[in-house]
Amino acid sequence: MALIKDILQTMEYGPSPESNEHVIAWLGQHEGGFGHFIDGKFTDPSAGASFEVTSPANGAKLARVARGTADDVDRAVTAATRAFKSWSKLAGHERARHLYALARHIQKRERFLAVLESMDNGKPIRESRDIDIPLVARHFYHHAGWAELIESELPGYQPVGVCGQVIPWNFPLLMLAWKIAPALAAGNTVVLKPAEQTPLTALAFAEICREAGLPDGVVNIVTGEGETGAALVGHPGVAKVAFTGSTEVGRIIRRTTAGSGKKLSLELGGKSPFIVFEDADLDSAVEGLVDAIWFNQGEVCCAGSRLLVQEGIAEKCYAKLRARMATLRVGDPLDKSTDIGAVVSTEQLERIGALVAKGRQEGAEVFQPSIPMPAKGCFFPPTLMTGVEPASTVATVEIFGPVLVAMTFRTPDEAVALANNTRFGLAASIWSENINRSLDLAARVKAGVVWINATNLFDAAAGFGGYRESGFGREGGLEGLYEYLVPGHGKPAKSAKTGKPQLNAAPSPTAIAASAEPIDRTAKLYIGGKQARPDSGYSYAVTNPSGKTVGLAGLGNRKDIRNAVEAAAKAGSWGAATGHNRAQILYYIAENLSARAAEFEARLRAMTGASAKDAAEEVATTIRRAFFYAGFADKYDGAVHATKSRHVTLAMNEPFGIMGIVCPDETPLLGFVSLLMPALAVGNRVVAVPSARYPLAATDFYQLLDTSDVPAGVVSIVTGETASLAKTLAEHDEVAALWDFGSTTDAATIEAASAGNLKPVWIGGSRDWTSSDGQGREFLRRATQVKNIWVPYGE
């Protein structure tokens, strides 16, 4: 056994295999083969034909899957058409709940899916575990938010219909998520064909659709080869085609769909430039190259496969790159120490080898490090080709493997000319410490995605797609959502029940019978993530409309507010968290509220005298409101202003920091959440004063905060007399903004008290919290302040 002191000298890794026993057991359960997933169940292929799926790492058989025919595709499209009638008419909130459930189920099975993906595709487990599967869940979370917001943010737009989607083998489950998530969020139904080499995670996703309760026919998966995809693309019942794959097949699809009226988006090949200037941080650039071209064995459409390096540092760059290549590990995809896994198939392996041989024949110098290579399987070593001419085969053809070709340039203009010397235009990566030069090149390079001092960055909130022969249309972000919508001539979608335009208010659920808590308890304040007794030592009785005492609430004072603000000051990391992370926590609050809906309904009935129906409606709308702002947490974007000078003027929305919020008596739970959630969504910490008359719904709510991963201090709840507490919040100089929707203090007093730090004050007044007036961008706008950043752009 090697000693630790020796390992620290050599930095050699031993094997660290990831267990695949759960995947092996799952495959064993399907030893008889997988059928198509149509109308919510697995079905046998109409022709009874199937084909074998093997592991590219060792050639072992993994499974048999059905070979789809035109009849199979027709059955799937028929099921999707039938499901579209009801799915498209669901309220956006209902679709959001389904997408959220899919995201949660993916997370629960993320290690299983990562191992299955690596076995099926050959990519290293570190990549599938740390990049692919988390991004899959992220796309479903993100688009759950768009489903929730689509009615208010995109009024007049309607779903396209049945979407035919064909995905490639390099990112099997991630490409599925890129396509299915926005399609479902927009109200469409789907028939998807995975690549014949890598269908297994798509079939596992089909099982997840059943587990998560997705309605039958909304997602259908038909496996097969090229003929199956052609039948899907050409089916007259398909209204939208989305394809990711080769440019050659993209051309065929464009011709097939021409004149059909089908919407089409194509994400095709690339030959992306990786441009390194003399002033770049060269060590960082070399690490960037590792991620650009050897990530996923180079089987990435936007891989930085063309290195363009400034002439003065070319040899230094090549030397560092060769040294780094010698440390890369090629081998078993399930070994957590593997850097480069297996190429997807023997056909692809042979193609890569033939192109490298062609490059050598055309005069390129080929470097491959002397590193151990597996004796069996579809493995190709990391390869660097220098002395490449701009017109050579390897500089113009997409190799789609772990092969980097390098050329030099002298001036920025020459770099731009070389970068644009391609029929593709998918992505580019620019490395320079000079931000002006970087942004100038970003404006001039013809590519749909440009990374500066970075590479291969993807997110559900950002559109991805290419120029030229890299295709058209976008996936991800708002621009990707538009691909699955059509204008409805300005008319919002109508309710299936009433025929009237749908409003933002949630549909009324069936009231759940529940009784009030049998054991009396005195509600405490909630400060710094803990229940706290009021500093005054006093409580007051909370009575229902009949005058009966239903509980006691703490009588907060100035010191309690001070303690709450101090706790909020310590929770500054909330504003630095990503919008995605904040969204997940807000969704979690909604999930926990849904689980305890009956309890909250009972509390509202006992406290306010509301009917069972009204209490159930208030809780249901509160859950939906939490979903609404969870959806906005990673979508309340800034803007790029069209200023007169040649600048990118970025208008960035930033949280205030600590906000004071005084809540209304009307619909006390809904009013409280309607004010709390937008402030949290954009990154503020909140000191909330709930309704003085009906505070117990809010004090029950802090139990949800405790179980929903809300960091201590992000939300504090101080009950008591709203007028005095509102004035205290207005006077506190660490409170950066104040909303007062509940106190009886006149606006002049509150606004005058805020003059110490000149905080913005919003005296909200009365409104109907159950309607669209109780939510929207106005709340988000008033919860943020805008910073304008002027960045030089272009010439």
VOSE-303594 format. One line per field, with one value per residue (C-alpha): x, y, z. Coordinates in Angstrom, 1 decimal. Example, Ala and Ser with C-alpha at 12.3 -4.5 7.8 and 13.67 -1.06 7.14 Angstrom:
BEGIN
c1	12.3, 13.7
c2	-4.5, -1.1
c3	7.8, 7.1
This chain:
BEGIN
c1	0.0, 1.3, 2.2, 0.5, 3.9, 4.7, 1.2, 1.8, 5.0, 3.6, 0.0, -1.1, -4.7, -5.7, -9.0, -12.1, -15.0, -18.6, -21.0, -23.4, -25.3, -28.6, -28.4, -27.5, -30.5, -32.8, -31.5, -32.1, -35.7, -36.0, -34.1, -36.8, -36.3, -37.9, -40.9, -42.0, -43.5, -46.8, -49.9, -48.4, -47.3, -44.7, -46.0, -44.6, -43.4, -45.9, -43.5, -42.0, -38.4, -35.7, -32.0, -29.2, -27.7, -24.1, -21.6, -18.9, -16.4, -16.4, -18.8, -21.1, -24.7, -26.9, -30.4, -32.6, -35.0, -37.8, -37.2, -39.9, -41.9, -44.2, -47.1, -45.4, -44.9, -48.5, -49.7, -47.5, -48.7, -52.3, -51.8, -50.1, -52.8, -55.4, -53.5, -52.9, -56.6, -56.6, -52.9, -52.9, -56.0, -54.6, -53.8, -50.1, -49.9, -51.0, -48.4, -45.8, -46.6, -46.1, -42.7, -41.7, -42.6, -40.4, -37.5, -37.8, -38.0, -34.9, -33.1, -34.2, -32.7, -29.8, -27.0, -28.9, -29.3, -25.7, -24.4, -26.8, -25.8, -22.1, -22.6, -24.8, -22.8, -19.2, -18.8, -16.9, -19.1, -17.8, -19.3, -22.7, -22.9, -21.7, -22.8, -25.4, -27.9, -27.9, -28.6, -31.4, -33.1, -32.3, -34.2, -37.3, -37.2, -36.6, -39.4, -41.8, -41.3, -42.2, -45.3, -46.4, -45.6, -46.6, -50.2, -49.1, -45.7, -46.6, -50.3, -51.8, -49.4, -50.6, -48.9, -48.0, -49.5, -47.7, -43.9, -41.7, -38.2, -35.1, -32.1, -28.4, -26.2, -23.7, -25.8, -28.8, -30.7, -29.7, -30.9, -34.1, -34.6, -33.6, -36.5, -39.2, -39.1, -40.0, -42.4, -44.5, -44.2, -45.8, -48.6, -47.5, -47.3, -44.3, -43.2, -39.4, -37.0, -33.7, -30.5, -30.3, -26.9, -28.1, -31.8, -31.7, -31.9, -34.8, -36.6, -35.7, -37.2, -40.4, -40.6, -40.1, -43.1, -45.3, -43.9, -44.5, -48.1, -47.7, -50.9, -50.9, -49.9, -48.2, -44.7, -44.2, -40.9, -40.4, -37.0, -35.5, -33.0, -32.9, -36.1, -38.0, -36.8, -37.8, -41.3, -41.7, -40.4, -42.7, -45.8, -48.7, -49.9, -46.6, -46.8, -43.3, -40.0, -36.9, -33.7, -30.2, -27.7, -25.5, -25.8, -26.3, -29.4, -30.6, -30.6, -32.7, -35.2, -35.4, -36.3, -38.8, -40.7, -40.5, -44.0, -45.6, -46.3, -44.4, -42.3, -38.7, -35.6, -32.3, -29.2, -26.5, -22.7, -19.9, -16.2, -15.8, -12.8, -10.9, -8.9, -6.0, -4.2, -0.7, -2.0, -4.2, -3.7, -2.1, -2.4, -6.2, -6.5, -4.9, -7.3, -10.1, -8.9, -9.1, -12.8, -13.3, -12.2, -11.7, -14.9, -17.2, -14.4, -14.8, -18.3, -19.7, -21.3, -19.8, -16.4, -13.5, -12.0, -10.0, -7.2, -6.3, -3.3, -1.4, 2.0, 4.2, 3.0, 2.2, 5.1, 4.8, 1.1, 1.7, 4.3, 2.0, -0.8, 1.3, 2.4, -1.2, -2.3, 0.2, -1.7, -5.1, -6.5, -8.3, -10.3, -13.3, -16.2, -17.3, -13.9, -14.2, -10.6, -11.2, -10.9, -11.7, -14.1, -15.2, -16.2, -19.9, -19.4, -16.9, -18.2, -17.4, -14.0, -13.1, -14.3, -12.1, -9.1, -9.6, -9.8, -6.6, -4.8, -6.1, -4.7, -1.3, -1.4, -2.1, 1.0, -0.2, 2.0, 0.2, 0.9, -0.6, 0.7, 2.3, -0.5, -2.0, -4.9, -7.5, -6.9, -10.6, -13.4, -14.0, -11.2, -9.2, -6.3, -6.3, -4.8, -3.2, -2.6, -0.3, 0.9, -2.7, -3.7, -7.0, -8.3, -7.2, -9.8, -9.3, -9.7, -13.0, -14.7, -16.3, -14.3, -16.5, -13.8, -10.9, -8.9, -7.7, -6.3, -4.2, -3.3, -1.7, -2.6, -0.8, -3.5, -7.1, -8.4, -6.6, -8.1, -11.6, -10.9, -9.7, -12.6, -15.2, -13.5, -16.1, -19.5, -20.5, -21.3, -22.3, -19.9, -16.6, -14.3, -12.1, -9.2, -7.6, -7.0, -8.1, -11.9, -12.2, -10.5, -12.5, -15.8, -14.7, -14.1, -17.3, -19.2, -17.3, -17.2, -20.2, -21.4, -24.6, -22.7, -19.5, -17.7, -15.0, -12.2, -14.5, -15.9, -18.8, -21.1, -24.7, -27.8, -31.6, -31.9, -29.7, -30.5, -28.2, -28.0, -26.1, -25.6, -25.0, -24.9, -25.0, -28.8, -31.4, -33.7, -32.7, -32.9, -33.1, -34.1, -37.1, -35.9, -36.1, -39.6, -40.8, -39.9, -42.8, -45.4, -47.4, -49.2, -52.9, -53.7, -53.6, -56.3, -55.4, -56.1, -59.6, -60.7, -62.0, -64.9, -66.1, -64.8, -63.6, -60.0, -58.1, -57.1, -54.2, -56.3, -56.0, -58.9, -60.9, -59.9, -62.3, -62.2, -60.5, -62.3, -60.1, -60.4, -58.4, -55.5, -56.8, -53.9, -53.6, -50.3, -48.9, -47.3, -43.8, -41.8, -39.5, -36.0, -32.8, -34.2, -35.5, -38.7, -38.3, -40.4, -41.1, -38.8, -41.8, -42.8, -46.4, -48.8, -52.2, -55.3, -56.3, -60.0, -62.3, -65.2, -67.4, -65.1, -63.8, -60.1, -58.3, -54.8, -52.2, -49.5, -46.4, -46.4, -43.2, -41.4, -38.4, -35.8, -37.4, -37.2, -33.5, -32.8, -34.5, -32.5, -29.3, -30.2, -31.0, -27.6, -25.9, -27.7, -26.1, -25.3, -29.0, -28.6, -25.4, -27.2, -28.2, -31.7, -32.0, -31.1, -33.6, -36.2, -35.7, -36.3, -39.4, -40.7, -39.9, -41.9, -44.9, -44.5, -44.5, -47.5, -49.3, -48.6, -50.1, -52.9, -55.7, -54.0, -53.7, -57.3, -58.4, -56.4, -57.9, -61.4, -60.9, -59.2, -61.2, -64.5, -64.0, -66.0, -64.4, -64.5, -62.9, -60.2, -59.3, -59.2, -56.9, -54.4, -54.5, -53.9, -51.1, -49.4, -49.8, -48.3, -45.3, -44.9, -45.3, -42.4, -40.3, -40.7, -39.5, -36.5, -34.2, -36.1, -36.5, -33.6, -32.0, -31.8, -29.3, -30.2, -29.8, -27.7, -26.4, -22.8, -21.3, -21.6, -23.4, -25.3, -26.3, -29.3, -28.9, -31.6, -30.1, -31.8, -32.0, -30.7, -32.9, -36.6, -39.3, -42.8, -46.0, -48.8, -52.6, -55.5, -57.3, -56.7, -53.9, -52.0, -52.2, -51.4, -48.4, -47.0, -47.8, -45.5, -42.8, -42.2, -41.3, -38.8, -37.2, -37.2, -34.9, -32.5, -33.7, -33.9, -37.2, -38.4, -42.1, -44.9, -48.0, -51.6, -52.1, -55.7, -55.0, -51.3, -51.5, -51.4, -48.0, -46.7, -47.7, -45.8, -42.5, -42.7, -42.6, -39.5, -37.8, -38.4, -37.7, -34.0, -34.5, -31.3, -31.5, -32.2, -33.5, -37.1, -38.0, -41.6, -42.4, -46.1, -47.7, -49.2, -48.5, -48.5, -45.6, -43.7, -44.0, -42.6, -39.7, -38.9, -39.1, -36.7, -34.1, -31.2, -30.2, -33.6, -33.1, -36.7, -40.1, -43.5, -46.5, -49.7, -51.2, -50.5, -53.0, -50.2, -50.6, -48.2, -46.7, -45.5, -44.0, -42.3, -41.0, -39.6, -37.7, -35.7, -32.8, -31.4, -33.8, -35.1, -37.8, -41.3, -44.3, -47.6, -49.5, -53.1, -55.9, -56.1, -57.7, -55.0, -56.9, -56.8, -54.0, -53.7, -52.0, -49.0, -46.8, -43.8, -44.7, -43.8, -40.5, -39.6, -40.2, -38.1, -35.0, -32.8, -31.3, -27.5, -26.5, -23.1, -21.6, -19.3, -17.5, -18.7, -17.4, -15.8
c2	0.0, 3.5, 5.7, 9.1, 10.9, 9.3, 10.1, 13.7, 13.7, 11.9, 13.2, 9.9, 8.7, 5.2, 3.8, 5.3, 3.4, 4.5, 1.7, 0.8, -2.0, -0.1, 0.5, -3.1, -4.2, -1.8, -3.1, -6.6, -5.7, -4.9, -7.8, -8.6, -5.2, -1.7, -0.8, 2.7, 5.0, 6.1, 7.5, 7.0, 3.3, 1.2, -0.5, -3.1, -1.9, -2.4, -4.4, -6.2, -5.2, -4.1, -3.4, -3.7, -0.9, -1.4, 0.3, 2.2, 1.7, -2.1, -3.2, -5.0, -5.3, -3.0, -3.5, -4.1, -1.3, -1.1, 0.0, 2.5, 2.5, 5.1, 3.3, 3.7, 7.4, 7.8, 6.2, 8.5, 11.6, 10.5, 10.2, 13.6, 15.2, 13.8, 14.9, 18.4, 19.2, 19.1, 19.9, 23.2, 24.3, 23.8, 26.9, 27.7, 27.0, 23.4, 22.9, 24.5, 22.0, 19.1, 20.5, 21.1, 17.5, 16.3, 18.4, 16.9, 13.3, 13.9, 15.1, 12.1, 9.8, 11.9, 9.4, 6.6, 8.8, 9.9, 6.3, 5.2, 8.1, 7.3, 3.6, 4.4, 7.3, 6.8, 10.2, 10.4, 10.0, 13.3, 15.2, 13.4, 13.6, 17.3, 18.9, 17.0, 15.8, 19.0, 21.0, 18.6, 19.4, 23.1, 23.2, 21.7, 24.0, 27.0, 26.2, 25.4, 29.1, 30.0, 27.9, 29.8, 33.2, 32.6, 34.0, 37.3, 37.7, 36.5, 37.4, 36.5, 33.7, 30.1, 26.7, 25.4, 21.9, 18.6, 18.9, 16.4, 16.4, 14.6, 14.6, 13.5, 11.1, 13.5, 14.8, 12.5, 13.5, 17.1, 17.6, 15.9, 18.5, 21.4, 20.4, 18.9, 21.4, 24.6, 22.6, 21.5, 24.9, 26.5, 24.0, 21.7, 18.0, 16.0, 13.1, 12.6, 10.3, 9.8, 8.8, 5.1, 4.9, 6.4, 5.9, 4.6, 7.8, 8.9, 5.7, 6.2, 9.7, 8.1, 6.1, 9.4, 10.9, 8.1, 8.4, 12.1, 11.8, 13.6, 13.1, 10.3, 11.4, 14.6, 13.1, 10.2, 8.6, 6.5, 4.8, 4.0, 4.9, 7.5, 6.2, 6.7, 10.3, 11.0, 9.6, 11.9, 15.0, 14.3, 13.5, 15.9, 15.9, 17.5, 21.3, 22.0, 20.2, 20.7, 19.0, 18.9, 17.1, 17.3, 20.1, 17.6, 16.1, 19.7, 20.5, 17.4, 18.4, 22.0, 20.6, 18.1, 20.7, 23.5, 24.8, 22.6, 25.5, 23.7, 25.7, 24.6, 25.1, 23.6, 23.4, 22.0, 21.6, 23.9, 24.6, 27.1, 29.3, 29.6, 32.9, 33.5, 36.9, 37.7, 39.4, 36.4, 34.5, 31.6, 29.0, 29.8, 29.7, 26.2, 25.0, 26.6, 24.6, 21.4, 22.2, 23.4, 20.4, 17.5, 17.9, 15.0, 13.6, 16.6, 15.4, 18.8, 20.9, 24.1, 22.6, 25.1, 22.9, 25.7, 27.3, 30.7, 31.9, 35.2, 34.5, 35.8, 33.3, 30.4, 28.1, 28.9, 28.1, 24.8, 23.8, 24.4, 22.6, 19.5, 19.3, 19.5, 16.9, 14.5, 14.6, 13.7, 10.3, 8.3, 5.3, 3.8, 6.4, 5.1, 5.9, 9.2, 10.0, 9.7, 12.9, 11.6, 8.7, 6.6, 7.9, 6.9, 4.2, 2.4, 4.4, 7.7, 6.4, 5.4, 8.8, 10.7, 8.6, 9.1, 12.9, 13.0, 10.9, 13.3, 16.3, 14.6, 13.9, 17.6, 18.7, 19.1, 18.1, 15.7, 15.5, 12.8, 12.4, 9.1, 8.2, 4.8, 3.9, 1.2, -1.9, -2.3, 0.1, 3.2, 5.4, 8.1, 10.0, 13.8, 15.2, 18.5, 19.4, 22.4, 23.9, 23.7, 25.8, 27.7, 25.8, 22.4, 19.7, 19.5, 23.3, 23.3, 20.0, 19.3, 16.3, 15.8, 14.2, 15.0, 16.8, 20.4, 22.1, 25.2, 28.3, 31.6, 35.2, 38.6, 41.2, 41.3, 41.9, 38.7, 36.8, 37.9, 36.9, 33.4, 33.0, 33.9, 31.7, 28.9, 28.0, 27.5, 30.1, 28.4, 29.6, 31.4, 31.8, 34.9, 35.1, 38.4, 40.6, 43.6, 43.9, 46.5, 44.2, 41.2, 43.0, 44.4, 40.9, 39.7, 42.2, 41.1, 37.3, 35.6, 33.2, 32.8, 32.4, 34.2, 33.4, 35.8, 34.2, 31.2, 28.4, 25.9, 27.8, 26.7, 27.6, 27.3, 31.1, 31.8, 31.2, 28.8, 28.5, 29.4, 31.6, 30.4, 26.6, 26.0, 26.4, 28.8, 29.2, 29.1, 26.8, 28.1, 31.4, 33.5, 33.3, 29.5, 29.6, 31.6, 28.6, 26.8, 29.5, 31.2, 34.6, 34.3, 37.6, 39.3, 37.1, 35.2, 31.5, 30.8, 28.6, 25.3, 25.6, 29.2, 30.2, 33.4, 34.7, 33.1, 35.3, 34.9, 33.8, 30.1, 27.7, 26.9, 23.5, 21.3, 22.4, 20.0, 19.5, 20.2, 21.2, 23.9, 22.8, 21.1, 22.4, 26.1, 27.7, 31.2, 32.3, 33.6, 36.1, 34.6, 36.2, 34.9, 31.5, 31.0, 31.4, 34.2, 35.6, 39.4, 41.7, 43.3, 40.1, 40.8, 39.1, 40.0, 38.1, 37.3, 37.1, 35.9, 38.0, 36.5, 37.9, 34.4, 34.2, 31.9, 32.4, 34.8, 36.7, 38.4, 42.2, 43.2, 46.4, 48.5, 46.1, 43.2, 45.1, 45.9, 42.2, 41.2, 43.8, 42.5, 39.0, 40.1, 41.9, 38.5, 36.8, 38.8, 35.6, 35.4, 38.3, 36.7, 33.3, 32.6, 33.2, 29.4, 28.6, 31.2, 29.8, 26.3, 27.5, 29.4, 26.3, 24.3, 26.7, 26.2, 22.5, 22.4, 24.7, 22.4, 19.5, 21.4, 23.1, 21.6, 23.0, 26.5, 26.4, 25.5, 28.3, 30.9, 29.6, 29.7, 33.1, 35.1, 33.2, 32.5, 29.7, 26.4, 27.4, 30.8, 29.4, 26.7, 29.3, 31.6, 28.7, 27.6, 31.1, 31.5, 28.4, 29.7, 33.0, 31.4, 29.5, 32.8, 34.5, 31.3, 31.4, 35.0, 34.5, 33.7, 35.6, 39.2, 40.2, 43.5, 45.1, 46.3, 49.9, 51.4, 54.4, 56.9, 56.0, 52.7, 51.0, 48.0, 49.8, 47.1, 47.9, 45.5, 44.8, 44.6, 43.9, 46.7, 44.4, 44.6, 45.4, 46.1, 44.9, 45.7, 43.4, 43.9, 42.4, 41.3, 37.7, 37.6, 34.5, 35.5, 39.2, 38.2, 35.8, 38.2, 40.8, 38.5, 36.4, 39.1, 40.6, 37.2, 36.3, 39.1, 38.6, 40.9, 39.9, 40.8, 41.9, 41.3, 42.7, 40.5, 41.6, 42.7, 41.5, 38.1, 37.3, 33.6, 32.5, 34.2, 32.8, 29.3, 30.2, 30.3, 26.6, 26.3, 28.5, 26.2, 23.1, 24.8, 25.6, 29.3, 30.6, 32.1, 35.8, 36.0, 36.3, 37.6, 38.0, 40.5, 40.6, 43.5, 46.9, 47.7, 51.5, 51.6, 48.8, 50.5, 53.8, 51.9, 50.2, 53.6, 55.1, 52.3, 53.3, 49.7, 49.1, 50.0, 50.0, 49.9, 48.7, 49.6, 47.9, 47.4, 50.1, 52.9, 55.5, 58.2, 58.3, 61.6, 60.2, 57.1, 59.0, 61.6, 59.0, 57.4, 60.6, 59.4, 57.2, 58.3, 54.8, 54.4, 53.9, 52.3, 53.0, 50.3, 50.8, 48.4, 45.9, 42.6, 40.1, 37.3, 38.9, 39.8, 43.1, 41.1, 40.1, 41.2, 43.1, 46.1, 44.3, 43.1, 46.5, 48.1, 45.4, 46.3, 49.2, 49.5, 49.9, 51.0, 49.7, 51.2, 48.8, 49.6, 47.4, 47.0, 49.9
c3	0.0, -0.9, 2.0, 2.3, 2.2, -1.1, -2.6, -1.7, -3.7, -6.7, -6.5, -8.0, -7.4, -6.7, -8.1, -6.6, -8.3, -8.0, -7.1, -9.9, -8.1, -8.0, -11.8, -12.4, -10.3, -12.3, -15.6, -14.3, -13.7, -17.4, -18.7, -21.2, -22.8, -22.7, -24.7, -25.7, -23.1, -24.6, -22.8, -19.4, -19.7, -21.3, -24.5, -26.9, -30.3, -33.0, -35.1, -32.2, -33.2, -30.8, -30.6, -28.1, -26.1, -25.0, -22.7, -24.7, -21.9, -22.1, -24.8, -22.3, -23.1, -20.9, -22.3, -25.3, -26.3, -28.8, -32.4, -33.2, -36.4, -38.0, -36.2, -32.8, -33.5, -34.6, -31.4, -29.4, -31.2, -30.8, -27.1, -26.9, -28.9, -26.6, -23.5, -24.9, -24.7, -20.9, -20.2, -22.2, -20.3, -16.8, -14.9, -15.0, -11.3, -11.8, -14.5, -12.2, -9.5, -11.9, -13.1, -9.5, -8.7, -11.6, -10.3, -6.8, -8.1, -10.2, -7.2, -5.2, -7.8, -8.9, -8.0, -9.8, -12.9, -12.9, -12.8, -15.5, -17.7, -17.3, -18.1, -21.1, -22.5, -21.3, -19.7, -16.3, -13.3, -11.9, -14.8, -14.8, -11.0, -10.6, -13.9, -15.9, -13.3, -11.2, -14.4, -15.3, -12.0, -12.4, -15.7, -14.3, -11.3, -13.5, -15.8, -13.0, -12.3, -15.9, -15.8, -12.8, -14.3, -17.9, -17.6, -16.2, -17.9, -21.4, -21.8, -25.1, -25.8, -26.2, -26.4, -29.9, -29.5, -29.8, -29.9, -31.6, -30.0, -31.2, -28.9, -29.3, -27.4, -25.9, -23.0, -23.1, -20.0, -20.0, -23.6, -22.6, -19.8, -22.2, -24.4, -22.2, -19.4, -21.5, -23.6, -20.6, -18.9, -21.9, -22.0, -24.8, -24.8, -26.0, -28.1, -27.6, -29.4, -27.6, -29.5, -30.2, -28.5, -25.2, -24.6, -21.0, -18.9, -21.1, -20.2, -16.5, -16.8, -18.1, -14.9, -13.0, -14.9, -13.6, -10.1, -10.0, -11.2, -14.5, -16.5, -19.1, -22.6, -21.6, -22.1, -24.5, -25.4, -28.5, -28.9, -32.2, -34.9, -37.7, -39.3, -36.0, -35.8, -39.4, -38.8, -35.8, -37.6, -40.6, -38.6, -39.5, -35.9, -34.7, -34.5, -33.3, -34.0, -31.8, -32.9, -31.5, -33.6, -36.7, -39.2, -42.0, -40.3, -39.5, -43.2, -43.9, -41.2, -42.5, -45.9, -44.5, -42.5, -45.1, -45.9, -43.2, -40.8, -38.1, -35.7, -35.8, -33.7, -34.6, -32.3, -34.5, -34.8, -34.0, -34.4, -31.6, -31.2, -28.0, -28.2, -25.9, -25.9, -24.6, -21.5, -20.5, -17.3, -19.1, -16.3, -16.1, -19.9, -19.9, -17.3, -19.4, -22.4, -20.4, -19.7, -23.2, -25.3, -22.9, -21.0, -22.0, -24.2, -26.5, -27.5, -27.0, -29.8, -28.3, -27.4, -27.7, -30.4, -32.2, -30.1, -31.5, -29.5, -29.9, -31.6, -28.9, -26.3, -28.5, -27.7, -23.9, -24.1, -26.0, -23.5, -20.5, -22.4, -23.1, -19.5, -18.4, -20.9, -19.4, -16.1, -17.5, -16.7, -19.4, -18.2, -16.5, -16.5, -13.1, -11.5, -9.8, -10.6, -14.4, -16.4, -19.9, -20.3, -23.3, -26.7, -27.3, -30.0, -32.2, -35.2, -33.5, -32.4, -35.9, -37.2, -34.7, -35.6, -39.3, -38.9, -36.8, -39.5, -42.1, -40.1, -39.8, -43.6, -44.2, -42.3, -38.7, -35.8, -33.5, -29.8, -27.6, -24.1, -22.9, -20.4, -19.6, -21.9, -21.4, -23.4, -24.1, -24.9, -27.0, -25.7, -27.5, -25.9, -25.5, -28.7, -29.6, -33.2, -33.9, -37.2, -38.5, -41.5, -41.4, -44.4, -43.3, -42.7, -39.0, -38.7, -40.5, -39.8, -36.4, -35.0, -31.9, -29.9, -27.5, -30.2, -30.1, -33.2, -32.7, -34.8, -34.1, -34.7, -34.3, -33.9, -32.6, -36.1, -37.3, -34.3, -35.3, -38.9, -37.8, -35.3, -37.9, -40.6, -40.2, -41.4, -37.8, -35.1, -31.9, -29.2, -28.5, -25.5, -25.1, -22.7, -21.8, -18.8, -20.9, -20.5, -23.3, -25.8, -24.6, -25.0, -28.4, -29.6, -28.1, -30.3, -33.4, -33.1, -34.9, -32.2, -30.3, -26.9, -25.9, -22.7, -21.4, -19.3, -19.0, -21.0, -21.2, -18.8, -19.0, -17.1, -17.5, -17.2, -20.2, -23.8, -25.8, -29.5, -32.6, -35.7, -39.2, -39.7, -36.0, -36.3, -35.1, -32.1, -28.5, -25.6, -22.0, -20.6, -21.8, -25.4, -25.2, -23.8, -26.8, -29.0, -27.4, -27.6, -30.4, -30.2, -29.5, -31.2, -27.9, -26.3, -23.1, -23.0, -21.8, -18.9, -20.0, -17.4, -17.8, -21.2, -19.6, -19.5, -16.6, -13.7, -11.4, -8.4, -7.7, -8.4, -5.3, -3.9, -1.9, 1.7, 4.0, 7.3, 10.3, 13.9, 15.8, 17.9, 21.1, 23.2, 23.9, 23.3, 23.4, 20.1, 20.5, 18.4, 15.8, 15.8, 14.3, 13.5, 17.0, 18.9, 21.4, 24.2, 23.9, 25.7, 27.4, 29.0, 27.9, 25.6, 24.3, 23.6, 20.0, 19.6, 16.8, 15.5, 18.2, 20.9, 21.9, 22.7, 20.3, 21.5, 22.9, 20.9, 22.2, 22.6, 20.8, 21.4, 20.3, 21.7, 19.9, 16.6, 17.4, 18.0, 14.8, 12.8, 14.3, 13.4, 9.8, 9.6, 10.2, 7.4, 4.6, 2.6, 1.6, -0.8, -2.2, -2.8, -6.4, -7.5, -8.2, -4.5, -3.2, -5.5, -4.2, -0.6, -1.5, -3.3, -0.2, 1.9, -0.4, -0.3, 3.5, 3.6, 1.2, 3.5, 6.5, 4.6, 6.8, 9.9, 8.5, 7.2, 10.7, 12.2, 9.8, 10.5, 14.3, 14.2, 11.6, 11.4, 7.8, 6.2, 5.3, 1.7, 2.2, 4.4, 1.9, -0.9, 1.2, 1.9, -1.7, -3.0, -0.5, -1.8, -5.3, -4.3, -2.9, -6.2, -8.1, -6.4, -6.3, -10.1, -10.2, -7.9, -10.8, -13.5, -12.2, -14.5, -15.1, -18.5, -21.1, -21.9, -25.3, -24.3, -26.8, -26.5, -27.6, -24.2, -22.7, -19.9, -17.5, -15.2, -12.4, -9.8, -6.3, -3.0, -0.4, 2.4, 5.5, 4.9, 7.4, 6.4, 8.2, 7.1, 6.7, 8.6, 5.5, 4.6, 7.2, 6.0, 2.3, 3.0, 5.1, 2.4, -0.4, 1.1, 2.5, -0.6, -3.2, -0.7, -0.1, -3.8, -4.7, -1.8, 1.0, 4.7, 6.3, 9.7, 9.5, 11.7, 11.0, 11.4, 15.0, 14.9, 13.4, 14.0, 14.7, 11.0, 10.8, 14.0, 12.8, 9.6, 11.4, 11.9, 8.1, 8.0, 10.5, 8.2, 4.8, 5.1, 5.5, 7.0, 10.5, 10.5, 6.9, 8.3, 11.8, 13.0, 15.7, 16.8, 18.6, 18.1, 14.4, 14.7, 17.2, 15.6, 12.1, 13.5, 15.2, 11.8, 10.1, 12.6, 12.5, 10.3, 9.5, 8.0, 4.3, 3.1, 4.7, 3.4, 5.6, 4.6, 8.0, 10.6, 11.4, 11.7, 9.2, 6.2, 7.3, 10.6, 9.1, 6.2, 8.6, 10.9, 7.9, 7.3, 9.4, 6.6, 3.9, 3.3, 0.7, 2.3, 0.5, 2.2, 0.5, 1.6, 1.2, -1.7, -2.6, -1.9, -3.5, -7.0, -9.4, -7.5, -4.7, -6.7, -9.6, -10.7, -8.7, -5.5, -7.0, -8.3, -4.9, -3.3, -5.4, -6.2, -9.7, -10.3, -13.8, -14.9, -18.1, -19.9, -23.2, -26.0, -29.5, -31.4
